[in-house]
Amino acid sequence: MSPQPAVPAHSDPTPDASRVVEAVVEKIADQLVEMRRDLHRHPELSWHERRTTAIAAAEAEAAGWRTTRAGDSGLVADLGEDGPLVALRADLDALPVDDTTTDPWASETPGVAHACGHDVHTTALVGAAHALAEVHGQGLLRGRVRLLFQPAEEVMPGGALKLMRADALAGVERIFSLHCDPTVDVGQVGLREGPLTGAADSIQVRLSGAGGHTSRPHLTQDVIFALGKVIAEVPAVMSRRLDPRAGVSVVWGVVAAGSALNVIPSRGMVGGTVRMLDQVAWAEAEVLAREAIEQVVAPYGVTAEVDYHRGVPPVVNDGGSTQLFGAAIARVLGVGGWVPTSQSLGGEDFGWYVEKVPGAMARLGTRTPGGPTYDLHQGNLRVDEGSTRIGARLLAEVALGAIASLSGPVTAR
């Protein structure tokens, strides 16, 4: 179990600023719940988050933020005139799955649902936007904040790259984000320093060769047998050639070959994902996978075509940003609000940001205490709606704390 992150010196905003954040979020708490329900009712797939972007833009502009659209979907908003610049990110997109809940706010779009909690992320960032705008309006914001309402997190390599190409990280000194965790009770937040999520790549291997009758395999280039070797041996090679501490995982999700029991086909395909927790292993994985496939199929005379697509890097929470998140959690939820969280091999394109700028992601508890535990990317996902209010306060507080740490000590008013 990881130790609780220490609170860094000069990381607390003024008490007045924290009181403003709490007051604003409490005032609009019911509106945030209604907004989350509306977004959940109208989910949008990656790169098509036009309505969601428009809602975020309207809310930010009404609160006084300067906004810049990132094309049809995605938004950057800025607040403040000078001082340290801190960024907060939320992802906008939903998943191509059916909403199987019976809630009144269940998805009205067949085959599309917010099954990963991005409706909560967006709503929490809107809540933080309103709170920080009031802090700024009262002259209590000692720096600048940038909001990244990002499209297309659910596809690789992710919409983070689109915002980065639009200079969304220009001048940013730290960046923070939240992700729903339905295994953690609402009122608690999971946090860890170091690797949080894994690098995630996709791979497809297409084999071809002379097919034939199953009674004469020696006269064929047995694609089926070679596919079996790829399925079994490539993961084994990767696990022995890359540092085991990197947590390398090769898992196949698709296998396709053949149409008759007594025919060896001339073509076949296997596809899956390659995941790991380590940057060094991620840099080496593609070359090693291609080499392993070539060597594994060579004895069978088949031809291999490999499509390997690098997806997203691991999210690695740096020490200082993790400490700042821990301090913000303590201010919002008390010392019992922080809970350790484990590493995951799930991919998350927030990793692109923290490759360039120090930052951290925390896991926002969304399980109702005593209630069922759900899984992400499932159509039955339900969240405790109190998480939107907590997420809004936490994002605002970590931004203020990061600005305070970058500005140095201040005398409380």
C-alpha positions in Angstrom: 0.0 0.0 0.0 1.4 3.4 -1.0 1.9 5.9 1.8 -0.5 8.9 1.8 1.1 11.8 -0.1 2.7 14.4 2.1 1.3 17.9 1.9 3.9 20.2 0.3 4.8 23.6 1.8 2.8 26.6 0.6 0.2 24.4 -1.2 -2.9 25.7 0.5 -5.0 28.5 -1.0 -6.2 31.3 1.2 -9.1 30.2 3.5 -11.2 32.9 1.8 -10.7 31.2 -1.7 -11.6 27.8 -0.3 -14.7 29.2 1.3 -15.8 30.7 -2.0 -15.3 27.4 -3.8 -17.4 25.5 -1.3 -20.2 28.1 -1.3 -20.5 28.3 -5.0 -20.5 24.5 -5.5 -23.1 24.1 -2.8 -25.2 26.8 -4.4 -25.2 25.1 -7.8 -25.1 21.5 -6.6 -28.7 20.7 -7.8 -27.9 22.3 -11.2 -24.8 20.1 -11.5 -26.9 17.0 -10.9 -29.4 18.1 -13.6 -26.6 18.9 -16.0 -25.1 15.4 -15.5 -28.4 13.8 -16.1 -28.8 15.9 -19.3 -25.4 14.9 -20.6 -26.1 11.3 -19.7 -29.4 11.4 -21.6 -27.7 12.8 -24.7 -24.3 11.0 -25.1 -22.1 11.6 -28.1 -19.4 9.4 -29.5 -15.7 10.4 -30.0 -15.1 13.3 -32.3 -18.9 14.1 -32.4 -19.3 15.8 -29.0 -20.8 19.0 -30.5 -23.7 19.4 -28.1 -21.6 18.6 -25.1 -19.0 21.1 -26.3 -21.7 23.8 -26.8 -23.0 23.2 -23.2 -19.5 23.5 -21.7 -18.8 26.6 -23.7 -22.0 28.3 -22.7 -21.4 27.6 -19.0 -17.8 28.8 -19.1 -18.6 31.9 -21.1 -21.5 32.8 -18.8 -19.0 32.6 -15.9 -16.5 34.9 -17.6 -14.0 32.5 -19.1 -12.3 33.2 -22.4 -13.1 30.3 -24.7 -11.6 28.9 -27.8 -13.3 26.1 -29.8 -11.2 23.2 -31.0 -13.1 22.7 -34.2 -16.5 20.9 -34.0 -15.7 19.3 -30.7 -13.5 20.2 -27.8 -12.9 23.5 -26.0 -10.2 25.4 -24.2 -11.1 28.1 -21.6 -8.9 30.5 -19.8 -9.2 32.6 -16.6 -6.9 35.1 -15.0 -4.4 37.6 -16.4 -1.0 36.8 -15.0 0.9 34.4 -12.7 1.3 30.6 -12.7 -0.8 28.7 -15.2 -2.5 25.4 -14.1 -4.7 23.2 -16.3 -7.7 21.0 -15.5 -8.9 18.5 -18.0 -12.2 16.6 -18.6 -13.1 14.2 -21.4 -16.4 14.6 -23.2 -17.1 11.4 -25.2 -19.4 8.4 -24.6 -19.0 4.8 -25.6 -20.7 2.7 -28.4 -22.6 0.5 -25.9 -26.3 0.3 -25.0 -27.5 1.9 -21.8 -29.2 -0.9 -19.9 -30.3 1.2 -16.9 -33.9 2.1 -16.3 -33.2 5.6 -14.9 -35.3 8.5 -16.2 -32.1 10.0 -17.6 -31.0 6.9 -19.4 -29.5 7.4 -22.8 -31.9 8.4 -25.6 -29.4 7.5 -28.3 -29.5 3.8 -29.2 -26.1 2.1 -28.9 -24.4 5.0 -27.2 -24.0 5.5 -23.4 -21.8 7.3 -20.9 -20.6 4.0 -19.6 -17.2 5.5 -18.4 -18.4 8.5 -16.4 -17.3 11.2 -18.7 -20.6 13.0 -18.1 -19.5 13.3 -14.4 -16.0 14.5 -15.5 -17.5 17.3 -17.7 -20.0 18.3 -15.1 -17.4 18.5 -12.4 -15.2 20.7 -14.5 -18.1 23.0 -15.3 -18.8 23.3 -11.5 -15.1 24.1 -10.9 -15.3 26.7 -13.7 -18.1 28.5 -11.9 -16.3 28.3 -8.5 -13.0 29.5 -9.9 -14.7 32.4 -11.7 -16.1 33.6 -8.4 -12.7 33.3 -6.8 -11.3 35.4 -9.6 -14.1 37.9 -9.3 -13.4 38.4 -5.6 -9.7 39.1 -6.4 -8.5 35.8 -4.7 -7.0 34.0 -7.8 -3.3 34.4 -7.6 -2.6 32.9 -11.1 -4.3 31.5 -14.2 -6.4 28.4 -14.8 -7.0 26.7 -18.2 -9.8 24.2 -18.7 -9.5 21.5 -21.3 -12.8 20.0 -22.4 -11.3 17.3 -24.5 -12.9 15.1 -27.2 -12.2 11.5 -28.1 -10.6 10.0 -25.1 -12.1 6.6 -25.9 -10.3 6.1 -29.1 -6.5 5.8 -29.7 -4.3 7.8 -29.8 -6.9 10.1 -28.3 -8.2 13.6 -28.5 -5.5 14.9 -26.2 -3.2 15.2 -29.2 -5.7 17.4 -31.0 -5.7 19.9 -28.1 -1.9 19.7 -27.7 -1.5 20.6 -31.4 -3.6 23.6 -30.7 -1.1 24.7 -28.0 -3.4 23.9 -25.1 -0.4 23.1 -23.0 1.4 26.3 -23.9 2.7 27.9 -20.6 1.0 25.3 -18.4 3.0 24.4 -15.4 0.9 21.6 -13.9 -2.2 19.6 -15.1 -4.8 17.7 -13.2 -7.7 15.4 -14.0 -10.3 13.1 -12.3 -11.6 9.8 -13.4 -14.7 8.0 -12.0 -14.0 4.9 -10.0 -17.2 2.8 -9.3 -15.3 0.6 -6.9 -14.6 3.5 -4.5 -17.4 5.0 -2.3 -18.5 8.5 -3.0 -16.7 10.8 -0.5 -13.4 9.1 -1.1 -10.8 9.6 -3.8 -8.1 7.1 -4.9 -4.6 8.4 -5.5 -1.1 7.1 -6.1 2.2 8.4 -7.1 3.9 7.0 -10.2 2.3 4.8 -12.9 -1.5 4.9 -12.7 -2.7 3.5 -16.0 -0.9 1.6 -18.7 0.3 2.2 -22.2 -2.1 0.7 -24.6 -1.4 -0.4 -28.2 -3.4 -2.4 -30.8 -2.1 -5.2 -32.9 -3.4 -7.2 -35.8 -1.6 -10.2 -37.4 -2.8 -11.5 -40.8 -1.3 -14.8 -42.0 -1.6 -16.2 -45.5 -0.4 -19.4 -47.2 -1.3 -22.3 -49.3 -4.4 -23.9 -47.9 -5.7 -27.4 -48.6 -7.4 -30.5 -47.2 -7.0 -31.3 -43.5 -6.0 -34.8 -44.5 -2.9 -33.4 -46.2 -1.5 -30.7 -43.9 2.0 -31.5 -45.1 1.1 -30.1 -48.6 -0.2 -26.8 -47.1 1.1 -23.8 -45.2 -1.1 -24.4 -42.2 -2.4 -20.9 -41.3 -4.6 -22.2 -38.4 -1.7 -24.0 -36.7 0.5 -20.9 -37.2 -2.2 -18.7 -35.7 -2.3 -20.9 -32.7 1.5 -20.5 -32.2 1.1 -16.7 -32.5 -1.7 -16.7 -29.9 0.3 -18.7 -27.4 3.9 -17.9 -28.0 4.0 -14.1 -28.8 2.7 -13.2 -25.3 5.3 -15.5 -23.8 8.1 -14.0 -25.8 7.1 -10.5 -24.8 6.9 -11.5 -21.1 10.4 -12.9 -21.2 12.1 -10.2 -23.3 10.7 -7.1 -21.5 11.2 -6.2 -17.9 8.6 -8.0 -15.9 8.2 -4.9 -13.7 6.7 -3.2 -16.7 3.6 -5.4 -16.4 3.5 -6.3 -20.1 0.2 -7.9 -21.1 -0.7 -9.2 -24.6 -4.3 -10.3 -24.9 -6.1 -11.3 -28.0 -9.7 -10.2 -28.6 -10.4 -11.4 -32.2 -9.5 -14.6 -34.0 -10.9 -15.3 -37.5 -10.0 -18.1 -39.9 -11.7 -20.8 -41.9 -15.2 -21.8 -42.8 -15.2 -25.6 -43.0 -14.1 -28.3 -40.6 -12.1 -30.2 -43.2 -10.4 -27.3 -45.0 -7.1 -25.6 -44.0 -7.8 -21.9 -45.0 -5.4 -19.7 -46.9 -5.9 -16.7 -44.7 -6.4 -16.0 -41.0 -6.2 -13.1 -38.6 -5.7 -12.5 -34.9 -5.9 -9.1 -33.1 -5.7 -7.7 -29.6 -4.0 -5.2 -27.4 -0.5 -4.8 -25.9 -0.4 -3.1 -22.6 2.3 -2.1 -20.1 3.0 0.2 -17.2 6.5 1.4 -18.2 7.7 4.0 -20.7 10.8 2.1 -21.6 8.9 -1.1 -22.4 6.4 0.9 -24.4 9.3 2.2 -26.6 10.5 -1.3 -27.2 7.3 -3.2 -27.6 6.5 -2.8 -31.3 9.9 -3.8 -32.5 9.9 -6.9 -30.2 6.4 -7.9 -31.2 7.2 -7.8 -34.9 10.4 -9.7 -34.4 8.6 -12.4 -32.3 5.8 -12.9 -34.8 8.3 -13.3 -37.7 10.3 -15.9 -35.8 7.2 -17.8 -34.5 5.6 -18.3 -37.9 8.8 -18.9 -39.9 8.8 -22.7 -39.5 5.4 -23.0 -41.1 6.1 -21.1 -44.3 3.3 -18.7 -43.9 3.4 -15.0 -44.7 2.7 -12.5 -41.9 1.5 -9.0 -42.2 1.5 -7.0 -38.9 -0.4 -3.8 -38.2 0.9 -2.4 -35.0 -0.6 0.9 -33.8 0.9 2.7 -30.8 -2.0 4.0 -28.8 -1.5 6.0 -25.6 1.4 6.3 -23.1 1.0 5.4 -19.4 -0.3 8.0 -17.0 2.5 8.6 -14.6 1.6 10.8 -11.7 4.6 13.0 -10.7 5.4 13.3 -7.0 4.7 17.0 -6.6 1.3 16.9 -8.4 0.3 13.9 -6.4 1.0 15.7 -3.2 -1.0 18.7 -4.3 -3.9 16.4 -5.1 -3.6 14.7 -1.7 -3.7 18.2 0.0 -6.8 19.2 -2.0 -8.5 15.9 -1.1 -7.8 16.6 2.6 -9.2 20.1 2.4 -12.4 18.9 0.7 -13.0 15.6 2.3 -10.8 15.4 5.4 -7.9 13.1 6.0 -10.1 10.1 5.5 -11.0 11.1 2.0 -7.8 9.9 0.5 -7.5 6.2 -0.2 -4.7 4.3 -2.0 -5.5 3.0 -5.5 -3.8 0.3 -7.6 -2.3 0.5 -11.0 -4.4 -0.3 -14.0 -3.5 -1.5 -17.5 -6.4 0.4 -18.9 -5.4 3.1 -21.5 -6.0 6.8 -20.8 -4.8 9.6 -23.1 -4.2 11.9 -20.2 -0.8 10.2 -20.5 0.1 12.4 -23.4 -0.3 15.5 -21.3 1.8 14.3 -18.4 4.6 13.3 -20.8 5.0 17.1 -21.4 3.8 18.7 -18.2 4.0 17.5 -14.5 0.5 16.4 -13.5 -1.7 13.8 -11.8 -5.0 12.0 -12.2 -7.1 10.9 -9.2 -9.9 8.4 -9.0 -13.2 9.9 -7.9 -15.4 7.5 -5.9 -18.8 7.1 -7.4 -20.2 4.1 -5.5 -23.1 4.7 -3.1 -21.9 3.3 0.3 -23.5 -0.1 0.7 -24.7 -0.1 -2.9 -23.6 -2.4 -5.8 -20.2 -2.2 -7.4 -20.3 -1.5 -11.1 -17.6 -1.8 -13.8 -16.6 0.8 -16.3 -17.5 0.4 -20.0 -20.6 -1.5 -19.0 -24.1 -0.3 -20.0 -25.4 -0.8 -16.5 -23.0 1.8 -14.9 -24.6 4.0 -12.3 -22.9 6.7 -10.3 -23.8 8.3 -7.0 -24.7 11.9 -8.0 -23.0 13.4 -5.0 -19.8 12.8 -6.9 -20.4 15.7 -9.2 -20.3 18.2 -6.3 -17.2 16.6 -4.8 -15.4 16.5 -8.2 -16.2 20.2 -8.8 -14.8 21.2 -5.4 -11.8 19.0 -5.7 -10.8 20.3 -9.2 -11.1 23.9 -8.1 -9.1 23.2 -4.9 -6.3 21.4 -6.6 -6.0 24.2 -9.1 -5.8 26.8 -6.3 -3.4 24.7 -4.4 -1.1 24.3 -7.4 -1.1 28.0 -8.0 -0.3 28.6 -4.4 2.6 26.2 -4.5 4.0 27.8 -7.7 3.5 31.4 -6.3 5.2 30.8 -2.9 3.9 31.6 0.6 1.0 34.1 1.1 -0.5 35.7 4.2 -4.1 34.5 4.7 -6.6 37.3 4.6 
